Amino acid sequence: MSLRSDANHCFVCGPANPIGLKLAFHLDGDICRSEFTPEANHCGYDGVTHGGIVYSALDDVMANWLFLNGIRAYTAKCDIRYKGMLPVGTTVLLEGICIKEKSRLAMLQGKMKRKDTGEVVADTEASFMKII
């Protein structure tokens, strides 16, 4: 499934956003995946990637699990646990998976792991409200 034209300026996945992250998402079985390497302009302080950038990437890997499965939805609630810092220039792997669907709600989990060490940088649990 290709990106919707009205998402071209999405901060995380929009190819037309000049300051965006431009992440590409794909399904690998039941898991939505992407890869990301933060740059200097994604820094909070001390060469560490800003937590908002980490959250944004995780929110989108979960949202794209839904989108790539033909489900339109919006984030209703998200809990994030930061488990380690992410130095700028360090490539991470993103994973999103649906753990439960009930009526208009979908519950998903997201995980960000360093590609070099496998260390978990952050993980999330979120509920998404489906558009019916």
C-alpha positions as CSV (number, residue, x, y, z in Angstrom):
1,M,0.0,0.0,0.0
2,S,1.5,3.4,-1.0
3,L,1.5,6.5,1.1
4,R,-1.7,8.6,0.9
5,S,-1.2,11.9,-1.0
6,D,-2.4,13.9,2.0
7,A,0.4,12.3,4.1
8,N,3.2,13.7,1.9
9,H,4.1,16.3,4.6
10,C,3.9,14.0,7.6
11,F,6.8,14.8,9.9
12,V,7.8,11.2,10.2
13,C,7.0,9.5,6.9
14,G,6.3,12.3,4.4
15,P,8.7,12.4,1.5
16,A,7.8,16.0,0.8
17,N,8.5,17.4,4.3
18,P,11.9,19.1,4.0
19,I,12.6,18.8,7.8
20,G,10.9,15.4,8.2
21,L,12.4,12.1,9.2
22,K,11.3,10.4,5.9
23,L,11.0,6.9,7.4
24,A,9.7,4.2,5.1
25,F,7.6,1.4,6.7
26,H,6.9,-2.1,5.5
27,L,5.1,-5.2,6.8
28,D,7.2,-8.3,7.6
29,G,4.6,-10.9,8.5
30,D,2.7,-9.5,11.5
31,I,5.4,-6.8,12.2
32,C,5.7,-3.3,10.8
33,R,9.3,-2.4,10.4
34,S,11.5,0.6,9.7
35,E,15.1,1.8,10.2
36,F,16.2,5.3,11.3
37,T,19.5,7.0,11.9
38,P,19.1,10.3,13.8
39,E,21.1,13.3,12.6
40,A,22.6,16.3,14.4
41,N,19.4,18.3,14.0
42,H,17.5,15.6,16.0
43,C,19.6,16.3,19.1
44,G,18.3,17.3,22.5
45,Y,21.6,17.8,24.3
46,D,25.0,16.2,24.8
47,G,24.7,14.4,21.4
48,V,21.6,12.5,22.5
49,T,18.5,12.2,20.2
50,H,15.6,14.2,21.5
51,G,12.9,12.0,23.3
52,G,10.2,13.6,21.1
53,I,11.9,12.3,18.0
54,V,12.1,8.8,19.6
55,Y,8.4,9.0,20.5
56,S,7.4,10.2,17.0
57,A,9.2,7.3,15.3
58,L,7.6,4.8,17.6
59,D,4.1,6.3,17.2
60,D,4.4,6.1,13.5
61,V,5.6,2.5,13.4
62,M,2.5,1.5,15.2
63,A,0.2,3.7,13.2
64,N,1.7,2.3,10.0
65,W,1.0,-1.2,11.1
66,L,-2.7,-0.2,11.0
67,F,-2.3,1.8,7.7
68,L,-0.5,-1.0,5.9
69,N,-3.3,-3.4,7.1
70,G,-5.9,-1.1,5.6
71,I,-7.1,0.4,8.9
72,R,-7.4,4.2,9.4
73,A,-7.0,5.3,13.0
74,Y,-5.6,7.9,15.3
75,T,-3.5,7.6,18.4
76,A,-5.8,7.7,21.5
77,K,-3.3,7.1,24.2
78,C,0.4,6.1,24.3
79,D,2.7,5.1,27.1
80,I,6.4,5.2,26.4
81,R,9.3,3.8,28.4
82,Y,12.7,5.2,27.7
83,K,15.3,2.5,28.5
84,G,18.5,4.0,27.2
85,M,19.9,7.1,25.4
86,L,20.2,7.2,21.6
87,P,23.4,8.9,20.5
88,V,23.0,10.9,17.3
89,G,24.3,8.9,14.3
90,T,23.3,5.5,15.8
91,T,21.0,3.5,13.6
92,V,17.9,1.9,15.2
93,L,15.4,-0.7,14.1
94,L,11.7,0.0,14.7
95,E,9.0,-2.6,15.2
96,G,5.3,-2.3,15.6
97,I,2.8,-5.0,16.3
98,C,-0.9,-5.2,17.0
99,I,-1.7,-7.1,20.2
100,K,-5.5,-6.8,20.3
101,E,-8.4,-5.3,18.5
102,K,-11.7,-4.7,20.1
103,S,-14.6,-2.8,18.5
104,R,-13.2,0.6,17.5
105,L,-9.9,0.3,19.5
106,A,-6.7,-1.3,18.5
107,M,-3.9,-1.9,21.0
108,L,-0.3,-1.9,19.6
109,Q,3.2,-2.2,20.9
110,G,6.3,-0.5,19.5
111,K,9.9,-1.1,20.1
112,M,13.1,0.8,19.1
113,K,16.4,-1.2,19.3
114,R,19.9,-0.2,18.4
115,K,21.0,-1.9,15.3
116,D,24.6,-2.3,16.5
117,T,24.0,-3.8,20.0
118,G,20.3,-4.8,20.0
119,E,19.8,-2.7,23.1
120,V,16.2,-1.5,23.6
121,V,16.2,2.3,23.5
122,A,12.4,2.7,24.2
123,D,9.2,0.7,23.9
124,T,5.6,1.8,23.8
125,E,2.1,0.5,24.3
126,A,-0.7,2.5,22.6
127,S,-4.4,2.4,21.8
128,F,-5.6,3.7,18.5
129,M,-9.2,4.7,17.7
130,K,-10.3,3.3,14.4
131,I,-12.1,5.5,11.9
132,I,-15.2,3.6,10.8
